[in-house]
Amino acid sequence: MKEANFVHTRNIRLFSIGAQTLTGVGDARGLGWLGRVLAKTHVPDLQIESYPLVFPNETTEEMSERWEREVIPRLSRDESVENRLVIAVPQDPISMAGSSARARLHLANILDRAKQHSITTFVVGPTPAQDHETNQHLAQLNEAYQGVAVRRDVLYVDAFTDLVNHQNFNQDVMVNEGLPGQAAYGLIAWLVLNRGWFEWLGIGDPSLGS
C-alpha cells in the first residue's frame, strides 16, 4: 500500500546569525552545536528549514548592522510559517567592545528590531575563550547580554558559566587550535537543549517519548 503524503501542521523558517560555531567549524562531523540540536528536534508534525547566515569573525556591533539585510529578504510571507531567529553572540574582543553598556545596546537593537518584524528570537551567549583576561571580559558581557534578553522575555542560554572551567570543554578546544571539537560542540548543544530550546519551539522533548 502506498504511503500517503504527510502534511506538517507546523512549519518553521529558522535563521541563525552570530558566532562561527553555528557553522560547525572545527567539528569533524560538520554539525556544530546547531546541527546537533536540530537532529534532536525531529517531531512528526514539525518541519524546520534552517538557514545559517554567519559572517566570519563578525563582532556583535557588525552583526547588529548587517542582520536585517540578510534575514528580512528571506522571511516567509506565508502566515502559516513561523519565522524564528537564533542569535549566537560572538566573542567580542576586549579592544573593540568598549563597555558592557555598548554591548548591551547592540543585542538590544537586534531583539527590538526582530520583534518589530514579528520574528521570535532565541539567544545563546558567548562561549569561553582560552585566556583568563578574555574570559573576565566575556563574563561581564555574558551577564549584560542575559539582562537584555530577560528584560525582553527572550530565552537566553548561558553558554559561558558552566563551560569556562569545564575540563572536557577546555581540553577539546585546546587540542583543536582554539575551536570547539566534537566534545565541546556536544556540550554546547546539551546546554541549548536543556535550557529552553523545546519550550521556545513549543514542543516536548522528543527523546522523552509520548
N, C-alpha and C positions, 0 to 999 in steps of 0.2 A: 504494500500500500504506500502510495506516495505521500510524503510528509507535507503538511500544509505550511505555507509561508508564515513565519512568525512575525507579528507586528508588535514592536516595542511600545509600551504605554508611556514611557518617558524617554526623551532624547536630550542629551546634554552636549553642548559645544564648549569644550574646556580649553581655555588658553592659559599658558604659563609664561611668566616673564621673570627675569632676575638672574640669579647665580648660575654659573656654568654647570653646577651639579645637576641641574634639570636635564641636561643632555646626556648624562651618564659618562662624561669624560673621565677616563681612568678606570672604568669598570670593564673587566674582561668580558662580561656578559652583555655589555652595551645597554643596560636597563636603567642604571642610576636609581635614585630613590623613587622618582615618579613612576618609572616603569614597573617597579616592584609593587608600588601602591595600587596602580591600575590593574595589575594582574590579580590582586586580591579583591577587586571591586566588581567582579562579574556577577550580576544577578539577572535572572531570566527576562525581566521586563524593562531593563535599563540599557540604553546604548550610549556610550561616551565616545565622542570624537575628540581626540587630543591633539592640540596644536601648540607645541613649544615655540616660543618666539624670543629666543635668547640672543643677546649681543655679547660677544666675548669681552671679558674684563670690564663690564659696564659698572658704573657706580650707581648708587641709589638716586643721585641727582640726575644723572643721564637717563636712567630708566624712567623717572617721572616726566622727563621732557619728551621721551620717544614713544611710550607705550601706546598712546591713543592712535598714533599714525599707523601702528602695526595691527592693533586689535580691532578698532572700530570698523574698518572695511571688511573684516572677516566675520563680524557678528551675523548670526542668523536673524533674518527678518520674519521668520515664521514664529508666531506667538506660541506655538506648541513646543518649541525648542528652548531650553534654558541656556542662557549664556552665563558662563561662570569663569572666574579668573583666579588662578593660583599665583601668588607672589612669593618667590623665594628671595628674600632680601640678601643682596650680596655682602661680601666682607669689605666694606668701605675702608680704604687705607686711612691711617691716622692723619696723614698730611693733608687730605682734602676734606675730611668730614667736618672739620671745624668744631662745632659744638653739637651736643645731642639735640638742642633745640632746632638746629638746621636740619638734622637728620630726621627728626620727627615730622617736620614740615613736608619733606619730600614724600614720605609714606602717606601722610595725611592727605596730601593733594591727590595721590593716586586713588586712595579709598573714596574720597569725596567725589571725584570725577567718575569713578566706576559706578557709584550709586546713582549719579545723575543719568548714566547710560543704562540703568536697570541691570547692571552686572553684579552678580553675587560674588563676594571675594573671600579668599582664604589665605592667610599669611603664614609662611614658615620663616622663622628668624634666621639670622646668620649662624653658620656652623663655626666651631672653634678653629683658630689658627695654631701654628706650631711654635709661637714665641710668647713669652709672658706679657710683654708690653702691649702687643696687639690684642691679646685676649682681655687685658684690662679695659682697653678701648671698646672691644666688642661687647663686653659685659654691660657697659654703660649704654651702648646703642641698643642692645637687646632689651634692656629694661624700658628704654624710651619707646622703642617700636611697639612693645607689648602694651604700654599705656595708651598709645594711639589707637591700636586695634580694639582694646577693651572698651574705650570710651565710645567707639562707634559700633559696638556689639558685633565685631568681626572676630571670627575664630582665629586664634594665634597659637602656633606651635613653637614653643621654646626649644630650639634645636641646639642651644648653647650650653645651658646649665648642666644638663645630665651628661653631656659628652666631653666637656672641657677637661675633665680628669678621668675619662673612661679609658682604661688601659687598651682594650681591643681597638677602639676607635683611633687612638693616637698612634698605636703601633702600625695599623693599616695605612694611615696617612703618611707616616714616616717612611715606610718602605716603598711607597708609591709616588715618590717625588712630590709630596705635598698635596696630592689629590686623594680623594676617597677611593678605596678599592671595594671589593665585594662586601667585606665585613662592615666597613664604615657605611656604605650605602644601605646595607641591610638594617643597621642601627637607626639611621635617619628615617627610613621607611617605617620601622616599628613605632617610632615616636609619632609620626604623622597618623598612622593607622589607629593608634591607641589614645590620641589626644584630640579627637573630634572629627576626623575625616568622615566617618559614616554618618554621624549626626548632621554634619554640614550637607551631605548629599541627601539626607532624609531617608536612609535605608538602614537595615540591620546589618550587622557583621555577617557576611556570607559564610564565614568559617564556623559560625556557631550553629548553622543549620536552621531549619524552620522552627 
